[in-house]
């Protein structure tokens, strides 16, 4: 093959690679730049914080957040609490640097939203759907409670910390085998009373939480039914969009460099063959 054709072929492949890499990054940018920091913070709050602090920061099993923060630099106080948690309390660390799931940018957006309550600038929040698609669960023998209703309660109160499939997030993994003669009693005690010194709060109304005894019984039945059930978690995909996670960040750069090297090597081999042929 003539060298000129080889060079044209290499150039075309490089252009296609650049377009592919750029389109992947453009997709990510479009998804994150549509929302303002205030709107992004509201979404993050609904997904991660509202279950404990209330839909509008009024407090639930967590502290009231819709208030004035008496500090010269309240943003530093709130940021530290979000990122690092409060040691010895039920407030866990949310920043990735401290083992949590939120990036620096997400913490920034959450901070903007929480502090906006001081000025009355917080947008009206529409509660997000929390139900996870699951097959019907059979009652657990000798365990009081409805596991299917427990699944709904889990989505509303527990999934933010323990993961949508109880796989663990900032809270413990619950989808597992539970050793013991009466694991239902152990789980019920943990839900009702919380675990002192850990991020697990008390959920029963008798201990200041929002759940009645039947709610807790249903949650226990759901948790114990998990190991034998295949829990389905649908993946939310924006209509008409294709996500290319392997083309994001440093991984995308490495993929691009690798393919570029392979193309150059191939061009060199073809050119050598054309000269010797």
N, C-alpha and C positions, 0 to 999 in steps of 0.2 A: 504494500500500500504506500503511495507517495507520502512524503513527510508533511506536505501541505494539508492533505486530507486528514492525517492523524491529528495535526494541530487543531484543525477545525472541529474534529470530533471531541477532542479534549476540552476545547473552549465551550462547546455546546453542553457537555456534561457538567462542567463547572457552573455554567449559568443556571442549569436546572437544579443543581445542588443548592446554590445560593437562594434561588426562589423558594425551594422547599424549606430551608432553614428559616428564611425570613417570614414565610407564611405561618410556620409554627409559632414563631415569636409574636407575630402580629395577632394571631388568635388569642394568645395569652394576654397581650396588652389590651385587646378589645374587651376581653372579659373582665379585666380588673379596672379599666379606666372609665367604664360607663357610669359607675356609682361614685358619688362624692364621698370623702372620708366620713361625713356624718351619716350618710345612708349605709355605707359599708359597716360602720360601727353599730348601727341599729340592727342590721342583719346578724352580725356576730353576737350581739347581745341576746337577740332572740334565740339563737342556736345554742349558746353556751352559758348564759348568765341568768336568764329570766326565771328558770326553774327554781333557783334559790333566792334571787333578789326581787322577784316579782316582775310582771310584764312591763311595768313603768317605773321600776326602781323603788317601789314602795316597801320592799322587804317581804320576805316569806320565811324561809329558814335561814336566810342570810341577811346581812345588814341592809338598812335603807340606804339607797344611793342617790335618790332624787332629793338632794339637799344642798345647802351651801357648805363648802369645805373650808373650815376656818384655818387657813394657812397662807403664808406669803406666796408659796409656790405649790398650790394644790395639785398641779399636774405631776409633780415629782412624787408626792405622797401616793396618789392613785396609781401611777405607773409602777411604783415599787410593790404595792400590794398586789396588782394584777400579775406582774412578772414573777415575783418571789413568793406570793402567798403570805399568810400570817402563821408563823410557827406556833404549834400547839392549839390551833383553832381549826375550824372546818373549812377555812379558805385555803385551797391548794394553790400551788404555783402554776401559772398558765403560760409563762414565757418559755419558748423552746430552749433557751440557755439554761433554764432551771428544770428541765425535764417535762415541760408542758407542751401542748400542741400548737400554740399560737406563735406566728412569726412576729418580727419587730414591727412590720407594717400593719399587721392585724391588731397588735397592742396599741399602736398609734391611733388607729381608727376607733377602737373601743374607748380609748381615753377621750377622744373628741366627743363621742356620743355621751358618755357619762357626765362629763363636765358641762355639756350643753344644758343639762337640767338646771344648772345655776342661773342661766339666763332665759330659761323657758324656750330654748331653741330646738329641743329634741323633736323629731318628727313623730307623728302618730304611728305607732307600730301595729302592723297586722300580724297576729300570731301565725307562725309558720306551721304547716301540717307536719305532724311528728310521727304519724302511724307508719310502722314498718310492715311490709307485706310478709305474712307468715302463714304456714299451713295451720289448720285447726289442731290444737293440742289436746291430747287425751288427759283426763284427770289422773293425778299421781296417786297410786294406792296409799291409803292411810294418811293422806295429807289433805287437810281442810283447805278449801279455796278453789276458785275457778282460774285455771292457768290462762285461758283466753282473755278474760277481763284483766288478769294480771299483766298480760302483754301490753295492753293499752295503757295501763298505769305505769308500766316500765318505760314506755316511750315518752310519757308526759313528765316523768319525775327522775328517771335513773339513767337514761341513755346518754345524756350529756357527759356524765362522768364515767360510766361503765361501758360505753360504746353501744351503737345501735343493735348489735348482735350479742351484747354482754361479753365481748371479747377483751374488754379492758381499754381504758383510755387514760384518764388521770385517776380513775378508780380501779379497783381490783377486777380481775377476770372472774366472771360469774358462770360462764358457760363451761362447766367442768363437772367432774364427778365429785360428789360431796361425801367424804368418809364419815363414819359415825353411825351410831344406832338410831339417833333422831336428828338428822341434819336440819329438819324443818324447824326444830326448836332453836337451834343455833342461829339460823338465818333470821328467824323472826325476832330474836333478841337483838341482833345487830341492826336490823331495820328499825325496830321500835326505839331502842335506847341509843343508837349510834355507837361509835367506838371512840372513847375518850382519847384525846391527844392525836387523833387522826382526822383526815378531811371528811370522814363519814359522820354526818349529823344524825340526830334523833328525828325520826319521821312520824312517830305516833303523836296523836293529839294530847295524850296524857303526859307527854314529855315536851310539849310545845311545838310539835310538828303539825303538818296539815292532814295526815292520813288517819282514818278510822281503822278499827281492828280488822274489819272485813277487807279493806283495801290491802292491808299488810298480809293477811292470809292469802289473798289472790296473788300478790307479788311472790310470796314464798312458793306457791304452787307453780307459778310460771318459771321461776329460777330453777326449781328442781326438775321441771319438764324439759329444760333446755338441752341437756346432754343427749337425749334420745331424739331430738327434733332437728331437722335441717331448717335453719333460720335463713330466710331470703331477704337480702338487702338490695333493693333496686338502685341502679346507678342513674343519677339525674344528669341528663345530657341536654344542653340547649338545642332547640329545634334548628336543624340545618347546620350545626357546627360539628367539626371533627377535631378532637383533641389529640395532639401529638406530644405526650409527656416525654418521650425519649428525645425530642428535639428542643427541650427546655434546659436553660442553665448550662453548667459546665458539661453535662452529658451531651447536649446538642453540639457544643464546640468540639468535643472529642470525636463524636461521630463524623462531623464535617471534616476534621483534619484527617481521620482515618481514611475516609472515602477519597479525599483529595490525593493522599499519598498513593492509594491503590490505583487511581486513575493515571497518575504520573508514571508509576511503575509500568502499568500496562502500555502506556504510550511509548515509553522507552523500549520495551520489549518489541513492540510492533515496528518501531522505527529501525531497530537493529536487524530485524528479520527482513525488512524491505531493502536494506542496504546489502545484505548477504545473499538475498534471493536473486 
